[in-house]
Amino acid sequence: MSAPYDLLVTGARLADGSPAALGIRDGRYAHVGPQAPHGATATTTIDAAGGLVTESFVNGHMHLEKVHTLDRAGDGALAAYTSGSMGAALRSIVREASGVKRQYDRAWLEPNIRRALDAALAHGVLHLQAFVDVDTTARLVGMEAVLAVREEYRDLLDIQVVAFPQDGLLRDPGAAALCEEALRLGADVVGGIPWIEMTDADAKAHVEWACRLAAAQGKRVAMLVDDAGDPGLRTTQMLAEAMIEHDLRGRGVACHARALATYPQPTLQRLMDLAHAAGLGFVSDPHTGPLHLPVRDFLEDGIPVALGQDDIEDAYYPFGRHSMLEVAFLAAHTLRFLTAADQRLLLELITTRAADVLGVADHAIAEGNPANLCVHADRRLRDVLTEHARPRWVIREGRVVAESETTTRLQR
C-alpha cells in the first residue's frame, strides 16, 4: 500500500467529463486517475460529488493598486477610453485617469489591495501579473503598498509585480529612474506602455529601454501595446523586434494590442510570424474596451494567449470581481466562443495557456506537478462557465485556502 496522501479528492470530473480522483502529497499530485488507488488513505478527503476539477486560475493582467478607485477617479477616463473606436484612449490615460494618483496613500491603498486579493482567493485565482503605476505622479507609493501586501499573501498566491510607467517615459522624465528603483525594491517584471509616447521614435526608445533593462537584470518584460483604434500603431512589432535583439525570446508579454483588430490581414500575418520568432505571449481583456486582440486568429496560429481581469472598479472599468470564470463568460460573448470546443479553449485561456504566457511551469493537473486546483459544485464545464460561481474548494499546493457554499431557499 502506498503512503497516505495529505489530501485526496474523490468523485470528481475533469473538463472533458471523465471521472477523476486526485491524490496529493507534499504539495504535488501523487496520483491522477479515474479512481483512487485501492486502499488509499489520506489526512483529509474531499468528496467532489461529481463536480468539475480544474487547474487554479491565472490572471494575466491586473492593475492592482488601482482597484476600487473609481469613486475617487470619476467617470471621465472611463467614458473616453470605452467610447467609439477608442480614439480618445490616449488622452484619457495621460490626462483624466492620472489625477487619482495624486491622492495615493498606503493607508487606503493597502485595504483595497487586500480586498482584491481576498476576492482572487475566493474565486480560485492563485497566479496573477500585477501592473503597478510608477511615475512622477504616483512615485513609489502604489508600488510600496503592493509589495507590502504581497508579502502578507506570499503563502496564498503568487504575484508577478510589474514596474509600470503608465504615463510614459519620454512624456514623463524621471519615470525611468523610478521604475529602476521599483525593481530594486522587489518588482519582478519591467513594464512599458510605448504607444502613448508622442512619436514613433520615442515609442521605440521606450521599448528599447525596457528590453535592455530586462535583459541586463534577467527579468521578463510586459507591456500595454497598441491600445487604441489606430491601425497605424506598431508598438507590438517594436516589442517583438526588441525581444529578439536583446535575447528575450519567450520572456515577454503584450497586453491589449487592440489596434491589431484593425490591421489588414497581410499586416496581421506578418506580425504573427514576428511574435512566433520572439516567443511573445499575449493577454486580451475583451470586456474592458470596444476593440480586442483577434484572439481566435492568434490561437489558430499557435501563439500563446491568455485572458486578464485588467481592472476592478477603477477609472477604466466599473465592475469586476477578480473572477476569471466571469472574464471567460464575458469573453465567450465578445469573442463568440460558444461551442463545446470553444468552451474548452476559454478554460485554457484562464488556466494552462495563461500559465504558459506568464512563464508559470507545470500548471496542468498531472502527476508530479504542483497541486493548484479548484473543485467546483457544477458537473459540466458549460455550467461552470454559465454560473461563474466561486469554486467549492480552492487548493494551493495541496492545502485548502478557500471554501465557499451557496444556499438558496425558494418560498413557494
N, C-alpha and C positions, 0 to 999 in steps of 0.2 A: 504494500500500500504506500502511495506517495505521502510526503509530508503534508500536514494540514495547510490549507490556504488561509491567508489573512482575511480574504473576502471571497465569497462565492456568490455569483449572480446566476440564478436558475430561471427556467421558464421564460426566457427572453426570445426575441426575434431580431434578426439582422435586417438591414434596409431592403434586402431582396426578398424578405418574407421567410427565410429559412430559420429553423429553430437554433437557439444558441444557449450555451452555458459557459460562463467565464470564470475561471479560477485565477485569483490574483495573489501573488506572493512577493514581498519586498518591493511593492510599488509597481510591479510589472505583470503582464499577462503570463501566467504559467500554463494555462490551458485555455484554448478556444476550440470549442467543438459543439456538435448538436446536443450532447448531453454531458453532464458531469461524469468524471471517471467513477467507476463502481467503488462504493465505499468511501467516497471523498468526504472529508470533514473540513470545517472552517471555523475560525473565530467568530465571524459574522456572515450570515447568509441573507441575501435579498431575493425574494421571490418576485420576479418581474411580472408575473401573472399574464404572460403573453405580450407584454409591452415591448416596444421597439428599443433597442440599444443602438446608440450612435457614438462616434467619437465626440469628445467635447468640442465646443465651438471656438472658432478663431475669428477675431475681428481685425481685419487688415488695415483699417483706417479709422482713427478716433481722435478728435480734438479734445483732449482730456481735461485741460484746465479751464476750458470754456463751457463745460456742461452747466446747465441750469442758470445761464446768464442772460436769457432773452429779456427778462423784465428790466434788467439794467441796460441792455443794449438798445432796446426799441426795435421797431419793425422796418427801419429804413433800409438796412442792408438786405434783410430778408426779401423785401419787395423787389429791390434792384437785382439781386442775384438770381431769383427764381422766375423773373418775368420774361416773356417773349423768347427770343433766341439767345438770351444771356448777354446781350450787347452791353449792358451796364455792369456786368460782373466785376470788371477790373476796378472801377471806381468805388463800387460798394465795399470792396476789400480794403483798399488803401485809404478810404475816407470814412464812410458810415460805420464800418464794423470795428475800427480801431479805437473808438472812443472808450469802450468799456475797459480797455486795458489800463487806462489812466487810473481806474478805481481798484486795480488789483491789490489784494490784501490777503495774506495767508489765513487770516482769521476767518474769512468766509470762503476762500477757495478750497481749503482742505476739507471742510464738511461736504461741499459739493462733489469733490472728487471721490470721497468715501461713499457717498450715495450712489454714484455711477458704478463704482467697483462692487458694491453690495448687489446692485442690480445685475451686474455681469455674472457674479457667482450664482445668484438665484436662477438665471437663465442659462447657465452652463457654459459661459464664455470664460475659458481659462488661459487664453493667449490673446494679446492684443498689441497692436502697434499704435503708440500714442504720440501724436504730434503736439508739441508744446511751443507756443509762441515765445521767441527770444528776439527782441528788437529794442530799439531805443525808447519805445513807449512802455512795453511790458517789462523791459530789462530782464532780470532773472527771477522775478517774484513767482511767476507761474511755474517755472522750472523747479525752483526750490520746493514749492508746495507739492508738485507731482513726485519728486524724488523722495520726499519725506514720507508721503503716503504709500508709495511703492514699497518702501522698507517695511511698513506696517503689514502689508499684504503679501510679503515675499513667499510665505508658505502656502498661499492660497491660489495665486495666479501669477502668470509671467507677463511682464510688461516690457516691451521694447520701446524705450523713450527716444523720440526724435527731436533733436535741437532744430527748431523750425523758424527761419527768418521770414515770418508771414508778410511783412511789409517790404520785402526785397532786400538786396544787398547794396546795389548801386543807388537805388532810391533812398536807402536808409543807411548812410555812412555810420559805422560803429556797430552794425548788426553782426558783421563777420566776427569781430573780436568777442562779442558777447556769446555767439554760438560756440566758439572755440573754448571759452570759459565754461560753458554748459557741459561740453564734453569732458572737461577736467573734473567737473562736479559729479559726473556719473551718467550722463546721457549716452545712449548706445549707438545711435544712428545719426548720420549727417543729413540734415533736411535741406529742402530748397523749394522755391516757387518761382522759377525763372520767367514764366510767361508774363508776369506783371511788371517786369522791367520796361523802361521806356524805349529801348531799341533792341534789335536783334543782337547787336554786338554786346550790349550789357547782359542780355539773357545768356549768351554763350559764356561770358565771363563768370556769371553766377554759377552755371553748371560746372565750368572748369574748376572754380574754387572748391565746390562741394566734392567733386570726384577726386581732385588732388588731395584734399584733406582726408577723405575716407581711405584712400589708398595708403597714405602715409601712416595712418593710425590703425590700419587693419580693421576698419569698420564697414558696415553696409551704408548704402545711400538710399534715401526715399524722398521723392519729390511730388508736389502737385504740379501737373503739367497741363498746358493747353486747355484750361478750364473755362472756355467761353465758346460761343457760336461763331468762331472765326476760322475758316478753312486755311487761312494763311499762317496760323500758328504752327511752329515747328519745334517746340522745346522737347517733345518726346524724342524726336530724332536726335536733337543735341545731346540728350541724356544718354541714349544708346551709344552714340559715337564716342562720348567721353568715357563711358564704362569700358569700351573696347580699348581705347587709348591708354587708360590707367590700369588695365588688367583687373577690372572689377566684374568680370563675367560671372553671372549668376548671383551677384550681390547687390542688386538694385531693384527698386520698386517704383513704378509710375502710378500715381493715383489720379483719378478722374479721367483725364485725357478725353474730355467731352468733345473737343473740336474734331476729333477723328471721325465722329459721326457725320461730318460734313465733307470729308475728303472724297475725291473721285476714287473709284476702285483701283486704278493703277498706282496712285499715290499711297493708298492704304496698303496694298500688297507689298510695295517696296518697304514700307515701314515695318510690316510684319516680318519680312526677311531680316531686316536690321535688328529687330527685337530678338529674333532667334539667335543671331550672331552674338548679341550682347548678353544673352541669358536674362533679359529684362522681364520681370513679372509685373502684373497689372492688378490694381484694385479699383473696382467700379462701385459707385454709390448711386444707382439709378433713381432712387426715391428722393434725393435731395436736390435735383435740378431737372430742367426740361430736356436736356440732352444727356446722352450717356455713351460710353465706350461701346462699339459694336461687339458685344460680348460673344455672341454666337460665332461670328467670323473668327475671332481670336481662339476660341475653344476648338473649332474645327481645324484650325491651323496648328494646334498643339502648343499654343503659348500659355504659360501659367497665368491664371486669372483667379481672383478672389472677390468676394463682396465685403463691404465695410459698412458699419453703422454711420460713420462720418461725424454726426452731430447729435447731441441730445439737448433740446430746448435751448438753443443759442441763436446767435444773430443770423444763422443761415438755414435753420430748420426748427420748427416749433414743437416737434414731437420727439419720439424716441424713448425706448425702454431698455436699451442695451440688450435687446433680444435679437440674435442673429436669425432665429426662425421667423421673426416678424419681418426682418430685412429680406429674407428669402421669399416670404409670402408676397411682399410688395414687388420684388423683382420678377416673380412669376407673371405678374400682370404687365409690368413695364416692359419686360423683355420678351413677353409672350412665350414663356417657358411653361407649358401646360401639360404636355403628355407625360406618361409614366416615366419615360426615359429622361425627359426634361427635369422632372422632379428629383430623380437621382442626381442629375447634374447640379441642381440647386443645393442639395445636401452637401455635395463635394465642394461647392464653392464657399461653404462656410465651415468645412472640416478639413478634409485631406488636401484638396487643391489649395485652399487658403494657407494651410501649413507649409506647403511647398513654396508659395510665394514669399512667405516670411522667413524661410530657411529653418523652419521647425522640423526636425528629423523624426522619423519613426512614429508618426501620429496615427497610423491606421490601427484598428483592432486586430492585432496579430500577436502570436506568442513571442515573447521577448521584448515587446515594445512597452513604453510607459503606459500604465493603465489610467488614462484620462478619458472619461466617458460620461454619457448621460443615459439614464434609464427613464423612458417616457411612459406615461399612462396609456397612450394610444398605441394600437397594434399595427397600424398601417402608416407608411410614410405620408400618404395623402392626408390622413387625419392629423398627423403631427404637424404638417405644414398648414393645414386648414385652421387648426386650433391655435397654433404657435403659442402653446401654453408653457409654463415653467416645467422643466423636467421633474419627474417624481423624485429622482435622486441625481445629484451631481457628484462625481467621484474624481478626485485628483490623486494620481499616483497611489491608487488603492484605498484612499481614505475618503469617506463621505464628507463633503464640505458644504452641501446644501441639500435640504429636503423640503419638498413642497406638497401640500394637499389642497384639493379644491372640493368643496361640498356645496351642493345646491339642493334645496328642498322646494318642490313645487306645491303650492297650496291650491288644489283644485276645488 
